[in-house]
Amino acid sequence: MATIVESNTGLFFIDPGAALAPRRYGLPPHDIELKTLARFLDKIHKYVDQSDYVIITHYHRDHYLYRRGEEDYYRGKILLLKNPHRLINRSQAVRAYTLLKKMNVEAKAREVVFADGLKIELGGLSIEFSPPLPHGDCKTKLGYVLAATFREDGYVFTFASDTQGFMCDSSLEYVLSINPDFLVVSGPPTYLGLDELPLNTIRVVERLKSRAIVVIDHHLLRDKNYAKYIELLRNRRRDISVKTAAEYMGVEVNQLEAHRDLLWMRSKG
């Protein structure tokens, strides 16, 4: 979900992180995954260096830089962060404390702003942060996330973070109230045993404006059969663009975690 937003005001990096699932199919990360992670972390580090602002929508480790030595990448940046003191579960609160206090990021950053529900005007750019939205369904124990909306020159971009395809009605209602031209959202975790797409994932596609762009990725791409869900959404609205992040960037879809079992099988074959 690491996403760069370029504006006339500056460069914003949303959720500049990447991490590997410690276990999938009972297996640890394959060497190919480890090498790919290292390559993309290097790319993330370079873009953070270039960024003026860093946004962290929540404190799951695939959404921010947390490793030893990575604290220096926050030096001199304006940090717009999920408030670590309210509407947060214990594990994320501990991680936020480690980042800001133990890793001394609070002192290294140019400024630290808790962004829950915040609206900012920066020249011709307007940024609006949502109130905390559930990380998935309404009763999830995984905590809360922020959505971030950028408005500039009449164009609206919304990063809906790990709302998991708007599994909670409050997340769906919030994004529909924004009605963005471009929407980035983590898909629902169908790989955990969901038999079909949640209705709210379908509803958001049905109700967006014509010619909107939707990038749906992250949780959905942990499912080997993600393509059938993408196609279902495309069939609902032929007048909008529904793509994975890889497709939007014009690169090959490469589901390493989803195919971890095959990676290990090939190694042993």
C-alpha positions in Angstrom: 0.0 0.0 0.0 3.0 2.3 0.0 1.8 5.3 -2.1 3.3 8.5 -3.3 1.2 11.5 -3.9 2.7 14.4 -5.9 1.2 17.8 -5.6 2.1 21.4 -6.3 2.7 21.8 -2.6 5.1 18.9 -2.1 5.7 15.2 -2.1 3.6 13.0 0.3 4.5 9.4 1.1 1.5 7.5 2.5 2.3 4.3 4.6 5.9 3.9 3.5 6.4 0.4 4.6 6.7 -3.2 3.4 6.8 -6.5 5.4 6.4 -10.2 4.9 3.9 -12.5 6.6 5.9 -14.5 9.1 3.9 -17.6 8.3 1.7 -18.6 5.3 0.6 -22.2 4.7 2.7 -22.9 7.8 5.8 -21.8 5.9 8.3 -18.9 6.6 9.1 -16.4 3.8 11.0 -17.9 0.9 14.4 -16.5 -0.2 12.7 -14.9 -3.3 10.4 -13.0 -1.0 13.3 -11.8 1.2 15.3 -10.6 -1.8 12.2 -8.8 -3.2 11.4 -7.2 0.1 15.0 -5.8 0.3 14.7 -4.4 -3.2 11.5 -2.7 -2.6 12.6 -1.4 0.8 15.5 0.3 -0.9 13.1 1.9 -3.3 10.9 3.1 -0.4 13.9 4.5 1.5 14.8 6.6 -1.6 11.3 8.0 -2.0 11.1 8.8 1.7 14.3 10.7 1.4 12.7 12.8 -1.4 9.4 13.3 0.4 8.3 16.4 2.3 5.5 14.8 4.3 5.1 11.2 5.6 1.6 9.9 6.5 1.1 6.8 8.6 -2.5 5.7 8.7 -2.0 3.0 11.3 0.8 1.1 13.0 0.8 -2.3 11.3 4.4 -3.0 10.3 3.7 -3.2 6.6 2.6 0.4 6.7 5.7 2.2 8.1 9.4 2.0 8.6 10.1 0.3 11.9 13.4 -1.5 11.6 16.6 -0.5 13.4 18.3 2.2 11.4 15.2 3.2 9.6 14.4 5.9 12.1 16.7 8.3 10.4 14.6 8.3 7.3 12.0 10.3 9.3 14.6 13.0 10.0 13.4 16.5 9.0 10.0 15.3 7.7 6.6 16.5 8.7 4.8 13.4 10.0 1.0 13.2 9.8 0.1 10.2 12.0 -2.8 8.2 13.4 -3.2 9.3 17.0 -1.5 6.7 19.1 -3.5 7.7 22.2 -7.1 7.2 21.2 -9.1 4.5 19.3 -6.1 2.2 19.0 -5.5 -1.3 20.1 -2.7 -2.3 22.5 -0.3 -3.7 19.9 -0.5 -0.7 17.7 -0.2 1.7 20.7 3.0 -0.1 21.8 4.4 0.1 18.2 3.7 3.8 18.0 5.4 4.4 21.4 8.4 2.4 20.2 8.6 4.4 16.9 8.1 7.9 18.5 9.8 7.5 21.8 12.3 4.6 21.8 13.4 5.2 18.2 13.4 8.9 18.9 11.5 9.7 15.7 9.5 12.4 17.6 12.7 14.3 18.0 14.1 13.5 14.6 11.1 14.7 12.7 10.6 18.3 11.8 7.0 18.1 13.1 4.7 15.4 14.4 1.0 16.0 13.9 -1.8 13.6 15.0 -4.1 13.7 12.0 -7.4 12.0 13.1 -10.2 14.1 11.6 -7.8 16.8 10.7 -8.3 19.2 7.7 -5.2 21.0 6.3 -4.9 23.8 3.7 -1.5 24.0 2.0 -1.7 26.6 -0.7 -4.0 25.2 -3.4 -4.0 21.7 -1.8 -6.5 20.5 0.7 -6.0 17.4 2.8 -8.7 15.8 4.8 -8.2 12.9 7.2 -11.1 10.7 8.3 -12.0 9.9 11.8 -10.6 6.5 12.8 -12.2 3.8 10.7 -12.3 0.1 11.6 -9.5 -2.1 10.1 -12.0 -4.3 8.4 -15.4 -5.2 9.9 -17.0 -3.0 12.5 -16.1 -5.3 15.4 -12.5 -6.0 14.4 -9.8 -6.4 17.0 -7.2 -5.1 14.6 -7.7 -1.5 15.5 -8.5 1.6 13.5 -7.0 3.3 10.4 -7.2 6.8 8.8 -8.3 7.5 5.3 -6.6 10.5 3.6 -8.1 12.7 0.9 -6.2 15.1 -1.3 -8.0 17.8 -3.3 -6.1 19.9 -5.9 -7.2 21.6 -9.1 -10.7 20.1 -8.8 -9.3 16.5 -8.6 -10.0 14.3 -5.6 -7.7 11.4 -4.5 -8.6 9.2 -1.5 -6.3 6.6 0.1 -8.7 4.4 2.2 -6.0 2.4 3.8 -6.8 -1.0 5.4 -10.6 -0.6 5.5 -10.5 -4.0 3.8 -12.9 -3.2 1.0 -15.2 -1.2 3.3 -16.4 -4.2 5.4 -17.9 -1.8 7.9 -20.8 0.5 6.8 -19.2 3.6 8.4 -16.1 3.2 6.2 -18.3 2.9 3.1 -20.4 5.9 4.0 -17.4 8.0 4.7 -15.8 7.3 1.3 -19.0 7.7 -0.6 -19.4 11.1 1.1 -16.0 12.1 -0.5 -16.9 10.6 -3.9 -13.2 10.6 -5.1 -12.0 10.6 -8.7 -9.2 8.2 -7.7 -9.6 5.7 -4.8 -6.9 3.4 -3.4 -8.1 0.7 -1.0 -6.9 -2.6 0.4 -9.3 -5.3 -0.8 -11.2 -7.6 1.5 -9.2 -10.6 2.9 -10.9 -13.2 0.8 -7.9 -15.5 1.4 -9.1 -15.9 5.0 -12.1 -17.9 3.9 -14.6 -15.3 2.6 -16.8 -17.1 0.1 -17.5 -13.9 -1.9 -16.8 -10.2 -2.0 -18.5 -8.2 0.8 -21.5 -6.3 -0.5 -19.8 -3.0 0.5 -16.9 -3.6 -1.8 -19.4 -4.0 -4.7 -21.4 -1.0 -3.6 -18.5 1.4 -3.6 -17.8 0.5 -7.2 -21.4 0.8 -8.1 -21.8 4.3 -6.6 -18.6 6.1 -7.6 -18.6 8.7 -10.3 -18.2 7.8 -13.9 -14.5 7.5 -15.1 -13.3 7.0 -11.5 -10.1 5.0 -11.0 -10.1 2.3 -8.3 -6.9 0.6 -7.2 -7.7 -2.4 -5.0 -4.8 -4.3 -3.7 -3.0 -5.6 -0.6 -5.3 -8.0 1.2 -7.1 -9.1 -1.9 -3.9 -10.0 -3.6 -3.1 -12.5 -0.9 -5.7 -14.7 -2.6 -4.5 -16.8 -5.5 -7.9 -16.3 -7.1 -8.0 -12.5 -6.8 -8.6 -12.0 -10.5 -12.1 -13.3 -10.5 -13.1 -10.7 -7.9 -11.4 -7.9 -9.9 -13.3 -9.1 -12.9 -16.6 -9.2 -11.0 -16.1 -5.5 -10.0 -15.2 -4.5 -13.6 -18.4 -6.2 -14.8 -20.4 -4.1 -12.4 -19.2 -0.8 -13.9 -17.6 -0.6 -17.3 -17.3 3.1 -17.1 -14.8 3.1 -14.3 -11.3 1.6 -14.1 -10.7 -1.1 -11.5 -7.1 -2.3 -11.3 -4.5 -3.8 -9.0 -1.6 -1.6 -8.0 0.7 -3.5 -10.4 -1.7 -3.0 -13.3 -2.0 0.7 -12.6 1.8 1.0 -12.6 2.2 -1.1 -15.7 4.1 -4.0 -14.2 3.5 -7.7 -13.8 1.3 -8.9 -10.9 3.6 -11.0 -8.7 1.8 -12.6 -5.8 4.7 -14.0 -3.9 2.9 -14.5 -0.5 -0.1 -16.2 -2.2 2.2 -18.6 -3.9 4.6 -19.2 -1.1 3.7 -22.9 -1.0 4.7 -23.2 -4.7 7.9 -21.3 -4.1 9.0 -23.7 -1.4 7.8 -26.7 -3.5 9.9 -25.7 -6.4 12.9 -25.2 -4.1 12.6 -28.8 -2.9 11.8 -30.3 -6.3 
